[in-house]
Amino acid sequence: MGASDFGTNAYSYAEVPNDYAMEHFSIKREEKSVIPYIKLAQKYNPNLKLFASPWSPPGWMKYSGLMDQGKENAAENKLKDDPEIYKAYASYFSKYVSAYKKEGIDVHKILIQNETDISTKYPSCVMHPEQMYKFVASYLRPEFDDKNIKTEIWAGTFRTYGALDALEFANKDAYLNAVDGIGIQYTNTKFISDMNLLVNNKPTMHTEGVCYNGKNTVEQAFKRLGEVASYINYGISNYCYWNMILNETGESGWKWKQNSLINIDREKQEVTYNPDYAVMALLSKYMQPGAKRIASFSKGTIISLKKDNTVFLFVQNKTDVAKNYQCVEKGETVAIATIPANSVAVISYVSKKV
């Protein structure tokens, strides 16, 4: 919602200061590229579900008065604790969902604040669990109910970088009851396990993968597989890659580089598919809706899935020699495969065990 860390500059949909009634609210800036991009994606996948999250409220809603430059103004990089601001911000969310719906785009989920625990040079906003709960329970939920907006409201997105906001949020029944789910990213597996013990079957989701540094190496792609596995194997049912397409620089408006699935050289009109693209293509081919993670044991197995009666074993061979894999179910060998050196493969077989 508005500028992310990879926008060309900071912007929101309510640029006029003190516009509490949202009279000047507008998504016009996104009509040029963002909305056509989403519509094209919907053309290829009509079942696509979208979630949205702001990196920062409009600057005038914060103590700093700025969407970005939080690194220099960390103490003031927060949403104002003011009823009129809360009301205006709730209206901001509902108008965003409604404006996109008029464009033929349904926003399935709203996550209240991206990376709630950090102040950065790019758009950001620190929002502790107690303020998030207060905003959702007393302002945003009533606003959505009043406007008959069915978009889900999720807490997060939380990280575990110097704070345990996800655990603090999940540890309070009132907080959990106020939201439809919890979004996390950059989270160590032990904290994922801790959170899942607290959420009482409340849905959870992964919201952003590691961004790296724009080098797009094979080594980083191999690490990506382990990252995906860390969420799936510890109870999160999805993985969300971050930058799908960047230009030839791989650089944001704040002069830092990140990895992406694809780079497009605007001058040469050349498209480069990066190593992460191969990883996500492989995972997406088999990690389909309806598949279930199953238990398995092997030093080389990353993720084990089962859909209907077919088992898919994602195997990573990091060695310089080919390795043989023997798949055993309850003492019976059901498949044998040779995995080439320094490669990733999927072993699939029809399970004989129901």
C-alpha positions as a Python dict, from the first residue, in 0.01 Angstrom:
ca = {
    (1, 'M'): (0, 0, 0),
    (2, 'G'): (179, 309, -123),
    (3, 'A'): (558, 310, -139),
    (4, 'S'): (755, 5, -33),
    (5, 'D'): (1130, -9, 19),
    (6, 'F'): (1155, -60, -358),
    (7, 'G'): (946, 233, -469),
    (8, 'T'): (1120, 502, -670),
    (9, 'N'): (1036, 744, -389),
    (10, 'A'): (807, 777, -88),
    (11, 'Y'): (437, 825, -162),
    (12, 'S'): (98, 749, -10),
    (13, 'Y'): (-263, 779, -125),
    (14, 'A'): (-329, 1077, 105),
    (15, 'E'): (-63, 1335, 35),
    (16, 'V'): (-257, 1639, 156),
    (17, 'P'): (-168, 1708, 523),
    (18, 'N'): (-446, 1685, 780),
    (19, 'D'): (-694, 1543, 529),
    (20, 'Y'): (-880, 1355, 802),
    (21, 'A'): (-1186, 1307, 580),
    (22, 'M'): (-969, 1155, 304),
    (23, 'E'): (-1119, 1398, 53),
    (24, 'H'): (-803, 1389, -157),
    (25, 'F'): (-745, 1013, -133),
    (26, 'S'): (-624, 878, -468),
    (27, 'I'): (-462, 565, -616),
    (28, 'K'): (-401, 745, -945),
    (29, 'R'): (-24, 697, -928),
    (30, 'E'): (-73, 320, -938),
    (31, 'E'): (-296, 329, -1246),
    (32, 'K'): (13, 351, -1468),
    (33, 'S'): (193, 32, -1368),
    (34, 'V'): (85, -141, -1046),
    (35, 'I'): (-280, -196, -1137),
    (36, 'P'): (-213, -312, -1498),
    (37, 'Y'): (55, -546, -1361),
    (38, 'I'): (-190, -705, -1119),
    (39, 'K'): (-459, -735, -1386),
    (40, 'L'): (-217, -911, -1618),
    (41, 'A'): (-129, -1155, -1340),
    (42, 'Q'): (-501, -1218, -1284),
    (43, 'K'): (-539, -1295, -1652),
    (44, 'Y'): (-298, -1587, -1615),
    (45, 'N'): (-428, -1690, -1272),
    (46, 'P'): (-791, -1590, -1209),
    (47, 'N'): (-770, -1755, -865),
    (48, 'L'): (-492, -1522, -753),
    (49, 'K'): (-540, -1388, -400),
    (50, 'L'): (-374, -1061, -304),
    (51, 'F'): (-261, -928, 30),
    (52, 'A'): (-151, -571, 88),
    (53, 'S'): (51, -397, 358),
    (54, 'P'): (179, -41, 405),
    (55, 'W'): (546, 26, 476),
    (56, 'S'): (437, 355, 631),
    (57, 'P'): (122, 559, 692),
    (58, 'P'): (108, 898, 518),
    (59, 'G'): (382, 1114, 668),
    (60, 'W'): (145, 1363, 832),
    (61, 'M'): (-4, 1082, 1041),
    (62, 'K'): (332, 1017, 1209),
    (63, 'Y'): (521, 1211, 1475),
    (64, 'S'): (810, 1254, 1232),
    (65, 'G'): (594, 1396, 955),
    (66, 'L'): (785, 1172, 712),
    (67, 'M'): (716, 838, 547),
    (68, 'D'): (1088, 763, 513),
    (69, 'Q'): (1411, 883, 683),
    (70, 'G'): (1316, 682, 991),
    (71, 'K'): (1676, 590, 1051),
    (72, 'E'): (1751, 953, 1134),
    (73, 'N'): (1422, 1007, 1320),
    (74, 'A'): (1376, 673, 1496),
    (75, 'A'): (1214, 817, 1810),
    (76, 'E'): (940, 981, 1602),
    (77, 'N'): (894, 709, 1338),
    (78, 'K'): (556, 607, 1478),
    (79, 'L'): (187, 653, 1406),
    (80, 'K'): (44, 929, 1625),
    (81, 'D'): (-151, 799, 1924),
    (82, 'D'): (-448, 1018, 1845),
    (83, 'P'): (-816, 914, 1793),
    (84, 'E'): (-854, 1143, 1492),
    (85, 'I'): (-544, 994, 1330),
    (86, 'Y'): (-668, 641, 1398),
    (87, 'K'): (-1006, 723, 1240),
    (88, 'A'): (-840, 878, 936),
    (89, 'Y'): (-603, 584, 896),
    (90, 'A'): (-891, 334, 920),
    (91, 'S'): (-1067, 530, 647),
    (92, 'Y'): (-741, 520, 445),
    (93, 'F'): (-746, 138, 455),
    (94, 'S'): (-1113, 108, 361),
    (95, 'K'): (-1081, 357, 76),
    (96, 'Y'): (-781, 163, -57),
    (97, 'V'): (-975, -165, -63),
    (98, 'S'): (-1278, 4, -219),
    (99, 'A'): (-1072, 187, -482),
    (100, 'Y'): (-904, -133, -591),
    (101, 'K'): (-1238, -313, -603),
    (102, 'K'): (-1362, -48, -846),
    (103, 'E'): (-1065, -146, -1064),
    (104, 'G'): (-1182, -508, -1056),
    (105, 'I'): (-920, -614, -801),
    (106, 'D'): (-1022, -776, -473),
    (107, 'V'): (-775, -739, -188),
    (108, 'H'): (-810, -1060, 10),
    (109, 'K'): (-604, -963, 315),
    (110, 'I'): (-472, -646, 476),
    (111, 'L'): (-166, -671, 701),
    (112, 'I'): (-152, -366, 924),
    (113, 'Q'): (215, -269, 910),
    (114, 'N'): (517, -411, 730),
    (115, 'E'): (814, -484, 960),
    (116, 'T'): (671, -339, 1279),
    (117, 'D'): (1001, -322, 1466),
    (118, 'I'): (1235, -119, 1247),
    (119, 'S'): (1317, 241, 1152),
    (120, 'T'): (1486, 269, 812),
    (121, 'K'): (1592, 524, 552),
    (122, 'Y'): (1313, 393, 327),
    (123, 'P'): (942, 401, 429),
    (124, 'S'): (885, 235, 765),
    (125, 'C'): (688, 276, 1086),
    (126, 'V'): (737, 120, 1428),
    (127, 'M'): (411, -20, 1560),
    (128, 'H'): (414, -225, 1879),
    (129, 'P'): (151, -498, 1941),
    (130, 'E'): (-53, -289, 2183),
    (131, 'Q'): (-95, -6, 1932),
    (132, 'M'): (-176, -247, 1651),
    (133, 'Y'): (-445, -411, 1863),
    (134, 'K'): (-588, -75, 1965),
    (135, 'F'): (-605, 42, 1603),
    (136, 'V'): (-763, -279, 1475),
    (137, 'A'): (-1014, -342, 1754),
    (138, 'S'): (-1135, 16, 1807),
    (139, 'Y'): (-1102, 167, 1460),
    (140, 'L'): (-1021, -54, 1160),
    (141, 'R'): (-1255, -345, 1234),
    (142, 'P'): (-1550, -111, 1304),
    (143, 'E'): (-1467, 80, 983),
    (144, 'F'): (-1468, -237, 774),
    (145, 'D'): (-1789, -358, 938),
    (146, 'D'): (-1957, -23, 877),
    (147, 'K'): (-1856, -23, 508),
    (148, 'N'): (-1937, -395, 471),
    (149, 'I'): (-1580, -470, 362),
    (150, 'K'): (-1505, -842, 371),
    (151, 'T'): (-1127, -811, 335),
    (152, 'E'): (-950, -1000, 613),
    (153, 'I'): (-749, -806, 871),
    (154, 'W'): (-420, -968, 971),
    (155, 'A'): (-164, -871, 1233),
    (156, 'G'): (194, -809, 1126),
    (157, 'T'): (406, -832, 939),
    (158, 'F'): (625, -935, 1231),
    (159, 'R'): (994, -1023, 1237),
    (160, 'T'): (1230, -1143, 1509),
    (161, 'Y'): (1506, -888, 1466),
    (162, 'G'): (1559, -733, 1806),
    (163, 'A'): (1196, -787, 1911),
    (164, 'L'): (948, -1069, 1963),
    (165, 'D'): (634, -883, 1857),
    (166, 'A'): (472, -1189, 1696),
    (167, 'L'): (498, -1384, 2021),
    (168, 'E'): (374, -1091, 2227),
    (169, 'F'): (76, -1048, 1997),
    (170, 'A'): (-6, -1419, 1985),
    (171, 'N'): (18, -1449, 2363),
    (172, 'K'): (-293, -1237, 2424),
    (173, 'D'): (-636, -1382, 2347),
    (174, 'A'): (-790, -1039, 2296),
    (175, 'Y'): (-526, -951, 2036),
    (176, 'L'): (-576, -1281, 1852),
    (177, 'N'): (-953, -1246, 1853),
    (178, 'A'): (-926, -902, 1691),
    (179, 'V'): (-754, -1031, 1375),
    (180, 'D'): (-805, -1301, 1113),
    (181, 'G'): (-444, -1418, 1106),
    (182, 'I'): (-78, -1330, 1163),
    (183, 'G'): (190, -1257, 903),
    (184, 'I'): (562, -1313, 965),
    (185, 'Q'): (893, -1281, 781),
    (186, 'Y'): (1266, -1303, 867),
    (187, 'T'): (1176, -1536, 1152),
    (188, 'N'): (1394, -1807, 1303),
    (189, 'T'): (1237, -2153, 1307),
    (190, 'K'): (1234, -2176, 1688),
    (191, 'F'): (1018, -1865, 1704),
    (192, 'I'): (785, -2002, 1436),
    (193, 'S'): (733, -2307, 1656),
    (194, 'D'): (675, -2089, 1962),
    (195, 'M'): (423, -1875, 1778),
    (196, 'N'): (232, -2174, 1642),
    (197, 'L'): (192, -2303, 1998),
    (198, 'L'): (25, -1975, 2093),
    (199, 'V'): (-203, -1894, 1799),
    (200, 'N'): (-479, -2149, 1879),
    (201, 'N'): (-525, -2249, 1514),
    (202, 'K'): (-536, -1887, 1397),
    (203, 'P'): (-404, -1884, 1036),
    (204, 'T'): (-47, -1771, 976),
    (205, 'M'): (139, -1676, 660),
    (206, 'H'): (485, -1585, 534),
    (207, 'T'): (501, -1237, 381),
    (208, 'E'): (851, -1166, 246),
    (209, 'G'): (1165, -1362, 164),
    (210, 'V'): (1528, -1265, 224),
    (211, 'C'): (1622, -987, -18),
    (212, 'Y'): (2001, -1038, -35),
    (213, 'N'): (2214, -786, -229),
    (214, 'G'): (2127, -796, -598),
    (215, 'K'): (2402, -1043, -692),
    (216, 'N'): (2151, -1318, -774),
    (217, 'T'): (2399, -1602, -734),
    (218, 'V'): (2341, -1976, -752),
    (219, 'E'): (2468, -2002, -395),
    (220, 'Q'): (2198, -1762, -279),
    (221, 'A'): (1937, -1962, -470),
    (222, 'F'): (2048, -2278, -289),
    (223, 'K'): (2002, -2094, 41),
    (224, 'R'): (1656, -1990, -78),
    (225, 'L'): (1548, -2352, -80),
    (226, 'G'): (1647, -2389, 283),
    (227, 'E'): (1463, -2069, 368),
    (228, 'V'): (1141, -2192, 206),
    (229, 'A'): (1176, -2523, 388),
    (230, 'S'): (1222, -2349, 723),
    (231, 'Y'): (873, -2199, 699),
    (232, 'I'): (691, -2495, 542),
    (233, 'N'): (847, -2750, 777),
    (234, 'Y'): (762, -2544, 1084),
    (235, 'G'): (396, -2496, 1013),
    (236, 'I'): (355, -2200, 777),
    (237, 'S'): (152, -2300, 470),
    (238, 'N'): (301, -2057, 217),
    (239, 'Y'): (618, -1877, 111),
    (240, 'C'): (612, -1528, -42),
    (241, 'Y'): (900, -1422, -264),
    (242, 'W'): (972, -1051, -262),
    (243, 'N'): (1093, -875, -583),
    (244, 'M'): (948, -1045, -887),
    (245, 'I'): (1090, -808, -1149),
    (246, 'L'): (1356, -535, -1119),
    (247, 'N'): (1536, -327, -1377),
    (248, 'E'): (1899, -372, -1481),
    (249, 'T'): (2032, -194, -1172),
    (250, 'G'): (1841, -404, -918),
    (251, 'E'): (1841, -85, -714),
    (252, 'S'): (1571, 94, -515),
    (253, 'G'): (1497, 464, -495),
    (254, 'W'): (1701, 460, -174),
    (255, 'K'): (2011, 325, -354),
    (256, 'W'): (2032, -30, -230),
    (257, 'K'): (2020, -353, -429),
    (258, 'Q'): (1813, -667, -387),
    (259, 'N'): (1770, -1000, -563),
    (260, 'S'): (1477, -1072, -792),
    (261, 'L'): (1329, -1349, -1003),
    (262, 'I'): (1379, -1146, -1321),
    (263, 'N'): (1583, -843, -1430),
    (264, 'I'): (1489, -641, -1736),
    (265, 'D'): (1750, -423, -1904),
    (266, 'R'): (1547, -127, -2025),
    (267, 'E'): (1806, -1, -2272),
    (268, 'K'): (1902, -335, -2425),
    (269, 'Q'): (1547, -473, -2397),
    (270, 'E'): (1689, -794, -2251),
    (271, 'V'): (1525, -1021, -1994),
    (272, 'T'): (1737, -1221, -1748),
    (273, 'Y'): (1589, -1507, -1548),
    (274, 'N'): (1788, -1533, -1226),
    (275, 'P'): (1870, -1850, -1026),
    (276, 'D'): (1588, -1779, -780),
    (277, 'Y'): (1345, -1807, -1072),
    (278, 'A'): (1445, -2172, -1119),
    (279, 'V'): (1397, -2236, -747),
    (280, 'M'): (1050, -2084, -735),
    (281, 'A'): (948, -2253, -1060),
    (282, 'L'): (1049, -2592, -922),
    (283, 'L'): (871, -2538, -592),
    (284, 'S'): (558, -2395, -752),
    (285, 'K'): (520, -2688, -989),
    (286, 'Y'): (465, -2931, -703),
    (287, 'M'): (372, -2715, -404),
    (288, 'Q'): (10, -2677, -512),
    (289, 'P'): (-308, -2605, -314),
    (290, 'G'): (-427, -2923, -152),
    (291, 'A'): (-79, -3065, -98),
    (292, 'K'): (10, -3160, 258),
    (293, 'R'): (350, -3160, 422),
    (294, 'I'): (440, -3505, 551),
    (295, 'A'): (711, -3626, 787),
    (296, 'S'): (1032, -3765, 640),
    (297, 'F'): (1396, -3814, 732),
    (298, 'S'): (1705, -3767, 517),
    (299, 'K'): (2008, -3541, 528),
    (300, 'G'): (1930, -3431, 174),
    (301, 'T'): (1553, -3392, 190),
    (302, 'I'): (1430, -3034, 219),
    (303, 'I'): (1052, -3071, 205),
    (304, 'S'): (823, -3372, 173),
    (305, 'L'): (474, -3321, 32),
    (306, 'K'): (183, -3545, -52),
    (307, 'K'): (-110, -3468, -282),
    (308, 'D'): (-373, -3733, -328),
    (309, 'N'): (-158, -4048, -329),
    (310, 'T'): (154, -3895, -486),
    (311, 'V'): (454, -3810, -271),
    (312, 'F'): (702, -3536, -372),
    (313, 'L'): (1043, -3528, -205),
    (314, 'F'): (1245, -3210, -263),
    (315, 'V'): (1609, -3319, -245),
    (316, 'Q'): (1920, -3099, -243),
    (317, 'N'): (2261, -3249, -320),
    (318, 'K'): (2526, -2998, -213),
    (319, 'T'): (2820, -3229, -281),
    (320, 'D'): (3047, -3250, -587),
    (321, 'V'): (2943, -3608, -666),
    (322, 'A'): (2614, -3770, -762),
    (323, 'K'): (2422, -3932, -478),
    (324, 'N'): (2178, -4221, -475),
    (325, 'Y'): (1853, -4193, -281),
    (326, 'Q'): (1643, -4485, -171),
    (327, 'C'): (1291, -4393, -63),
    (328, 'V'): (1145, -4619, 203),
    (329, 'E'): (790, -4624, 337),
    (330, 'K'): (733, -4839, 645),
    (331, 'G'): (1025, -5065, 563),
    (332, 'E'): (946, -5104, 190),
    (333, 'T'): (1159, -4944, -85),
    (334, 'V'): (920, -4750, -307),
    (335, 'A'): (1158, -4545, -526),
    (336, 'I'): (1527, -4515, -613),
    (337, 'A'): (1684, -4209, -776),
    (338, 'T'): (2027, -4065, -854),
    (339, 'I'): (2061, -3691, -787),
    (340, 'P'): (2339, -3513, -980),
    (341, 'A'): (2613, -3320, -800),
    (342, 'N'): (2532, -2967, -682),
    (343, 'S'): (2170, -2987, -783),
    (344, 'V'): (1814, -2985, -662),
    (345, 'A'): (1556, -3240, -771),
    (346, 'V'): (1211, -3370, -691),
    (347, 'I'): (1161, -3742, -644),
    (348, 'S'): (796, -3835, -698),
    (349, 'Y'): (621, -4167, -657),
    (350, 'V'): (275, -4305, -593),
    (351, 'S'): (243, -4396, -229),
    (352, 'K'): (133, -4748, -145),
    (353, 'K'): (56, -4651, 213),
    (354, 'V'): (-279, -4488, 275),
}
